[in-house]
Amino acid sequence: MLKAITSSSFLLRLTFSVLVIFLILALFFGEGLAGLLAQATGSVLGYFGGFYLYLGLASVLILGILAASPSGKIQFGSGPPEFSWWSWLAMLYSTGMGGGLILRAVQEPVFYFQNPPRPADVDASIFALEYTFFHWGFTPWAFYGLMALVVAYSLYVKKGSALSSESLLGRGSHPKWAGFIDLFILLCTLFGVVAGVGLGSRQLMEAIRYWTGWDYAPIAVIVPLFFICFLATISAFLGVRRGIRLISNWNMAGATALLVFAWALGSFWEVWKNLGLGLFAYLGDFFTLSLNLGSDRVSDQFLKDWTYFYWAFWLSWAPFTGVFIARISKGRTVRELIIGTLIVPALGTFLWFSVFGSRSFALLEAGVISDDDFASIYSSILIFFSFLPFSVISNLVVTGLVGTFLITSIDSAIFVLSMFSDQGKAEPNPRIRVFWGASIFIFTALLIWIGSEGLLESVSNLLILFALPFSLIFILLVGHFIFYQFKPFRS
């Protein structure tokens, strides 16, 4: 198998050296490592959080300008789009934040409803939705969309590869810097998917406990992890069209069915009212929210716990999600890509949180549930549906979606890692995909075995630390793309 990756063997050896060093440190110095990473994460977010705010706002504005520019009509490759709008959006959601929407559908809006980050100047439900929209709206998708735009232009217009070093430095120039950039982005991708796998596997085990009542040990997460990674590897081996696309379509259909069901059992007009007023508040306060100014100013602790953390997390996921979005965007124009990554998914996300948030607020205000029932990100949506009719069916769908969203996060990451390991090719060698599927499972399983959930939290902190140096690479990539390659205002 390794013969298939000889062209990138040095990069892979470096990658696995870093992983081995991390595992050794975790095995012998687990508590010290966890404490050090937690402290470093807090310091980075404290010192550089404001920088993330400016970068997030700038990313949204840049995409808006590029979409409106004459160059928005540039097409990525010739011919019609490779995938339909439905399949394309399904893969965007599944890769970008689909699993997170299941995790946070109820818990996050309820948290802001019960714990407003500042004195509210509007109704509590609208206020809670506004902050949920802010954290899941235009800014995270702007990080993904900008990265996707740079890579798609390199792949389909410049006829290059998906490697960020080639987009920034050109083919064959500055090999040492190119190797460093590619190694760093590969590590971001790998640690990012491991952190996501840890969260998703935990939620899957919570779903199993909901059905069986089994009080599981943390190490038991390895069992569903094996089956999820096995299915994800098969999906990645089959490729985008025969594997990833089909599971993503199921994700979209299942999530839409849950949305319609929850909406139908609540107040139809209440959802529309909350969506409209929440969106109006979000758009009106977008600049002050984005820069933490004026009446929208919140505490430093809230920023560290929520906004700074989210912005760093979304940014650290941008290498892998951006590359995958670029890969599936052949045949689309620059303007379509920007609209499809910035506007459409955000509006769908706003509707999603409006439905689940509005119904949750009503249950809380009616005293049907206690204040703590929706506190856990792992079980809140299961508890939510248990208070509605046909809860067995709806929670079966939720359980299935937890698994399939996790599969599509992993299979798309496997595909992107394989692209990085096969000279940035749009269709990497299938044997490399198997190699990365096995590697993701082994590394995640070892982390769980060595340090249980605490070590997975350390991986999340490491990912936040990676976001800072990647943000500098991100700025260089975007700047080089706009001023030296794309030239958006050419006729």
C-alpha positions, 0 to 999 in steps of 0.5 A: 500500500505504501508504494502507492504513496511514494511521491508523498512518502516523506510528508507522510513520515513526518505526519506519522512522526508527529502523531507518534510523538503526540501519543507518547506524550499523552501516554506518559504525560497525559495530565500535564499535556492536557493542562498545558494545551488547555492553558495554551488554548486559553492564552491564544483565544485571550490574546488573538480572539479579537484578530479572529473577529476581524478575520471573520468579518473580512472573510464575509465581506470579501466573498460578497465583493467577489460575488458581485465582481465581473469575475463572478461569472468565471466557471470552474472547468467546462461543461455542466456542474458535476452534481445537482444542486440538491446533491451539492448542497447535501455534501456541503452540509454533511461535510461542513457542519451537518453533525454539529447541527444535530448536536446543537439543534436544541442545546445552543438556542436553549442555553442562550435563552436561559443564559443571555450573554448580555442584557437583552433588548428584544424578546428572549427567544429572538435574542437566543436565536440571534446569537445562534444565527451569529455562531452558525451563520455567514462567518463560518461558511465564509471561512469554508467558502474562501478556502474552497474558492482558492482551491477550486480556482487552482484545480479547475481554472489554473489546472493545478492541484488541491495543494495549498502550497501550489496555490500560494507558491506555484508549482515546484518553487520553494520546496521547503516552505511548500512542504511545511505548508502541506504538512501543517494543513494535513495535520489540521485536517487529521486532528480536525476529523479526530476531534469531530469523530470524538464528539460524534461517537460520544453522541452515538453512544448517548443514542445507544444508551437512550435505547438500551439504558446501558451505562457505558464506559468511555472506552466502549466508544471504540466499538461504534467508532470501528463500524463508523470508520469502516463504513466511511472508508468504504464510502471514500473508496467508492468515491464522491459520486458512488459513496459520499454523494449517496449518504449525503443525500440521505442526510439531507432527506432525513434532516429535512424530514425531522425539520418538517415533523418538528415544525408541523407539531409546533406553531407554524407561524411562531417559527416564521415570526421567530425566524424573521425577527431573529434574522432581522436582528442578526443582519441589523447587528451583524457588524457590531456582533462581529466586532463586539462593539457598542450595545452588542458588547459581551464579556471576555469570558463569553467570547472565549467560551463561544465566539472565539472558540467557534471562529478558531474551530471553523477556521481550523476545519477550513482546510479540509472542508474547503478542499472538499467543497472545491472538489465537488464544485466542478462546473459551477461559477465563482458566483454560484460557489459563493452563493452556495456556500455563504447564503443558501446553507446559512438560510437553511441553518437559520430555519433549522434553529428557528424550528427546534429553538422555538419548540424548545422555548415553548416546552420550557415556558409551559413547564413541560420540561425542567431547566436542565433537560436540554443541557447536554449537547449529546442527548438534548435532541433525543430528549426533545423528541421524547416529548413529542408524538411518535418519539420512537420513529423520530429518535430512530431517525435522529440516531441514524442521522448521527451515524450517517453525518459522522460517516460523511464527515469521516469519508470526506476527510479521508478523501481530502487526506488522500488528495493531499497524499497523492500530489493534490489529485482530484481523484486520489488512489483508492488504496490511499483512501483505505490507508487513511480510513484505517489510520483515522480509526487507529489514531482515534481509538488509541486516543480513547484507550489512552486518555478517554474523553479527556484526551479527545478534549486535548485534541480539540484544544490542539486544533484551536492552537493550529488555527492561529498559524493556519490563519496566517496561511489563510490570509496569504492564500486569499491575498495571493489569490485575489491580487495575483491570480483572480484579479476580481475586477477584470472585465 
